[in-house]
Amino acid sequence: ELDSVATFYNLLFRQPVGRHVVMVCDSVSCWIMGYEKIRQYLMDKLGVGMGETTPDGRFTLLPICCLGNCDRAPAMMVGEDLHQDLTPEKIDAILEKYA
């Protein structure tokens, strides 16, 4: 019972995560607007797959069902900060803020 509650909420982690959790929206709107390209760019940039943490413990990369920002897709959150209209160039600038 407790496990079903813990897995329902996106911000309850059952295992250690990095200092900054990057949650990439994989809703239909984000898929249409380039989610796959953004996801691949993030995985290449961070050197990890979805659900993994960088070796330095700085970032954990996770999918999230919907951030409710469909009109500005693709979107992601880093911690509590929402980022939208993502491009590889924007991602570079965003990640530098958390380095």
Order of alpha helices (4+ residues) and beta strands (2+ residues): alpha-beta-alpha-alpha-beta-beta-beta-alpha
